[in-house]
Amino acid sequence: MNQEDYRKAFDELSFSADFQERTADLLRTRARELEKERKDMTFGKTKKLAVLIAACMALLAVSVSAAVVWLTPAQVAQEQGQPLLAEAFNGPDAISIDETVESGELSITLLGLVSGRDLDVLNEDLEEDHTYSVLALRRLDGEPLTEEDHDFSAYTMTPLAAGCSPAAVNSWTLNAGASGMAKDGVYYYLLDTQSIEMFADRTVYMAFYEGFVPSNEIFTVAEDGTIAFADDFTGVHALFTLPLDPAKADPAAADAFLAENDMGWTNERTPVEDEFETEKHVDEDGNETIIIRPKEDDSVFTAD
């Protein structure tokens, strides 16, 4: 059984409020029975039995906790009012990742992604393929994350592609839209971008970090095109490699995209404020739009 099926199986189980306590009592009772049956059991064996029982109890607690606390990508989509996307996340084309990086005070888990067309009931642009990715955050100290105490706009979630400038392939150039929600102390990001499968014949990353538009203060690009966080970048950060199917790459579409977003890169430090100017707008519904405008350039990239 793979990890996704395992989680689904647990999600379908219902546990009574005293389930864990009753199970612990059963384990202790069985231990006492074993002691009576095996009078000749040595101290060493008894000690091993106690350790085994403790380990089983710990594993049970962790399993039940994981089943109750973590949402699947499909559940996150459902919570966001996206039934078609939720169905896609449960389908055969979805990619389960479930990789975790700890950085600063946060545990950052990329849960999974799916690409396709006509999956988003809230997006007017339904004639192009999109990629939808779900990421979860929790505090390492166990304190719950809520929508009131987590600053959604202080962090960026963005795809990157090896061999391409981080200024050319990112959430802004891919016309991304991101939404966030808190549930049971965990904060979830749902990122919608133009499909990244066109780059699938090269290494594609998903980056999450404390900061804004990609710059050489945040990323470095090696001579072979691989991308990494700068050694002296101190903000919260995580970089995941995406297991995309190379057969789904579209080199012609990727070349056209890069020609339209022809932005160079240097690892030499240039303060981002010297390259870009930003404007923030909030509409009557409270939706925030940030406009990033390169200085001495008429092109404009908008992130909602």
C-alpha positions in Angstrom: 0.0 0.0 0.0 1.5 3.4 -1.0 1.5 6.4 1.3 -1.5 8.1 -0.3 -3.7 4.9 0.0 -2.4 4.5 3.6 -3.6 8.0 4.5 -6.9 7.5 2.7 -7.5 4.3 4.6 -6.9 6.0 7.9 -9.1 9.0 7.0 -12.0 6.6 6.5 -11.6 5.2 10.0 -13.4 6.7 13.0 -11.9 6.7 16.4 -13.7 7.1 19.7 -12.5 9.7 22.1 -10.9 7.1 24.4 -9.5 4.9 21.6 -5.8 5.5 22.4 -6.4 5.1 26.2 -8.3 1.8 25.7 -5.7 0.5 23.3 -2.9 1.3 25.8 -4.8 -0.5 28.6 -5.2 -3.6 26.3 -1.4 -3.6 25.6 -0.7 -3.4 29.4 -3.2 -6.2 30.2 -1.6 -8.4 27.5 1.8 -7.7 28.9 0.7 -8.8 32.4 -0.8 -12.0 30.9 2.5 -12.8 29.1 4.4 -12.3 32.4 2.1 -14.8 34.1 2.4 -17.3 31.3 6.2 -17.1 31.1 7.4 -17.3 34.7 10.9 -18.1 33.5 11.2 -15.0 31.4 14.4 -13.2 32.1 14.6 -9.6 33.1 16.2 -8.8 29.7 13.3 -10.3 27.8 10.8 -8.5 30.0 12.6 -5.2 29.4 12.5 -5.9 25.7 8.8 -6.6 25.8 8.2 -3.3 27.6 10.2 -1.4 25.0 8.2 -3.1 22.2 4.9 -2.2 23.8 6.1 1.4 24.2 7.2 1.5 20.6 3.8 0.2 19.4 2.0 2.8 21.5 4.1 5.5 20.0 3.6 4.3 16.5 -0.1 4.1 17.1 -0.2 7.7 18.4 1.7 9.0 15.4 -0.4 7.1 12.9 -3.7 8.4 14.4 -2.3 11.9 14.6 -1.2 11.9 11.0 -4.6 10.6 9.9 -6.5 13.3 11.8 -4.3 16.3 11.3 -3.0 16.3 7.7 -5.3 17.1 4.8 -4.6 15.5 1.4 -4.2 17.7 -1.7 -7.7 16.6 -2.7 -9.1 17.7 0.7 -7.4 21.1 0.4 -8.9 21.6 -3.0 -12.3 20.6 -1.7 -12.0 23.1 1.2 -11.2 25.7 -1.4 -14.4 25.0 -3.3 -12.7 23.2 -6.2 -14.5 19.9 -6.7 -13.0 19.2 -10.1 -9.5 19.8 -8.9 -10.2 17.6 -5.8 -11.2 14.8 -8.2 -8.0 15.3 -10.3 -5.9 15.1 -7.1 -7.5 11.7 -6.5 -6.9 10.6 -10.1 -4.1 8.7 -11.9 -2.3 11.8 -13.1 -1.7 13.3 -9.7 1.8 13.2 -8.3 2.2 12.5 -4.6 5.4 13.9 -3.1 5.1 14.2 0.7 8.6 15.4 1.2 9.5 17.6 4.2 12.2 20.2 4.9 12.6 21.9 8.3 13.8 25.5 8.2 13.7 28.1 10.9 10.7 27.5 13.0 8.7 25.7 10.3 8.3 22.3 8.9 7.6 22.6 5.1 5.9 19.7 3.3 5.2 19.6 -0.4 2.2 17.3 -0.5 1.7 16.8 -4.3 0.7 18.3 -7.6 -1.5 17.7 -10.6 -1.6 19.1 -14.1 -4.5 19.3 -16.5 -7.1 21.4 -18.2 -10.6 22.5 -17.1 -9.9 21.6 -13.5 -10.5 25.0 -11.9 -14.1 26.2 -11.6 -12.9 29.6 -10.3 -10.4 30.3 -13.2 -11.7 31.9 -16.4 -8.7 30.7 -18.4 -9.8 27.1 -18.9 -8.4 26.6 -22.4 -4.8 26.1 -21.2 -3.2 23.4 -19.1 -2.4 24.4 -15.5 -0.4 22.9 -12.7 -1.8 22.9 -9.2 0.5 22.3 -6.2 -0.3 21.9 -2.5 2.2 22.7 0.3 1.7 22.4 4.1 3.3 24.3 6.9 3.4 23.6 10.6 5.4 25.0 13.5 8.1 22.8 14.9 7.2 23.9 18.5 3.8 22.5 18.0 2.0 25.8 18.2 -0.9 26.0 15.7 -0.7 28.1 12.6 -3.8 30.2 12.0 -4.8 32.7 9.3 -4.5 35.4 11.8 -0.9 34.8 12.9 0.6 33.5 9.6 1.6 36.2 7.1 0.7 34.6 3.8 2.3 37.4 1.7 5.7 37.2 3.5 6.5 33.9 1.7 6.8 32.8 -1.9 6.0 29.5 -3.5 7.3 29.2 -7.0 8.4 26.7 -9.7 11.9 27.0 -11.1 13.6 25.2 -14.0 17.2 24.1 -14.3 19.0 25.8 -17.1 16.6 28.8 -17.0 17.0 32.0 -15.2 14.9 32.1 -11.9 13.9 35.6 -13.2 12.5 33.9 -16.3 10.6 30.9 -14.9 8.8 31.6 -11.7 5.3 32.2 -10.4 5.1 35.7 -11.9 6.0 34.7 -15.4 3.8 31.6 -15.1 0.8 33.8 -14.2 0.4 32.2 -10.8 -2.4 32.6 -8.4 -2.0 31.3 -4.8 -4.4 30.9 -1.9 -3.9 29.9 1.7 -5.9 28.4 4.5 -5.4 27.1 8.0 -6.9 23.9 9.2 -6.3 22.2 12.6 -3.1 24.2 13.2 -1.6 23.5 9.8 -1.4 26.2 7.0 -1.9 25.1 3.4 -0.8 26.8 0.2 -2.6 26.0 -3.1 -0.6 27.3 -6.1 -2.0 27.5 -9.6 0.4 28.2 -12.4 0.6 27.8 -16.2 1.5 24.1 -16.7 5.1 23.4 -15.8 5.1 20.1 -17.7 6.6 21.8 -20.8 9.9 21.8 -18.8 9.6 18.2 -17.8 12.7 17.1 -19.8 14.9 19.1 -17.4 15.1 19.3 -13.6 12.1 21.3 -12.3 11.9 22.6 -8.7 9.3 23.9 -6.4 10.8 26.5 -4.1 9.2 27.9 -0.9 11.0 30.7 0.9 10.6 33.8 3.1 10.8 36.7 0.6 9.5 38.0 -2.7 10.5 37.9 -6.4 13.4 35.6 -7.1 16.8 37.4 -7.0 20.4 36.6 -6.8 20.3 37.4 -3.1 18.0 34.3 -2.7 19.2 31.9 -5.5 22.4 31.0 -7.3 22.6 29.2 -10.6 25.6 26.9 -11.2 27.4 26.5 -14.5 25.5 23.3 -15.3 22.2 25.2 -14.8 21.2 23.7 -11.4 19.6 26.1 -9.0 20.1 26.3 -5.2 19.5 28.8 -2.4 22.4 31.2 -1.8 24.7 30.0 1.0 24.1 33.2 3.0 20.3 33.2 2.6 18.9 33.1 6.1 15.2 33.2 5.6 12.9 30.2 5.9 13.4 28.1 2.7 12.9 24.7 1.1 13.7 23.4 -2.4 12.0 20.3 -3.8 12.8 18.5 -7.0 9.6 17.5 -8.9 9.3 14.0 -10.3 7.8 15.0 -13.6 7.4 12.6 -16.5 9.9 13.7 -19.2 7.6 12.2 -21.9 5.2 15.1 -21.2 7.8 17.8 -22.0 7.0 20.2 -24.8 10.4 21.7 -25.9 8.8 23.9 -28.5 6.4 25.5 -25.9 9.3 25.9 -23.5 11.4 27.6 -26.1 8.6 30.0 -26.9 8.0 30.7 -23.3 11.7 31.5 -22.7 11.8 33.7 -25.8 9.0 35.7 -24.4 10.5 35.9 -21.0 14.1 36.4 -22.1 15.7 37.4 -18.8 19.4 36.8 -18.0 21.0 35.9 -14.7 24.1 36.7 -12.8 25.1 35.5 -9.4 26.7 38.9 -8.7 24.6 40.7 -6.1 22.3 43.4 -7.3 19.8 44.7 -4.8 16.4 43.7 -6.0 15.1 47.3 -5.5 17.5 48.5 -8.1 15.9 46.1 -10.7 12.2 46.2 -9.8 9.6 48.6 -8.4 6.4 47.2 -6.8 2.9 48.5 -6.3 0.3 46.9 -4.0 -3.5 47.2 -4.6 -6.4 45.9 -2.5 -9.8 45.8 -4.0 -13.1 46.2 -2.2 -13.3 42.5 -1.4 -9.9 42.6 0.3 -8.1 40.7 -2.5 -4.5 41.8 -2.8 -2.7 42.4 -6.1 1.0 43.1 -6.3 2.4 44.6 -9.5 6.1 44.0 -10.2 7.5 46.4 -12.8 11.1 46.1 -13.9 12.8 49.5 -14.0 13.5 51.0 -17.4 11.2 48.4 -18.9 7.6 48.6 -20.0 6.7 44.9 -19.3 4.6 44.2 -16.2 4.2 41.0 -14.3 1.2 40.7 -12.0 0.8 38.3 -9.0 -2.6 37.8 -7.4 
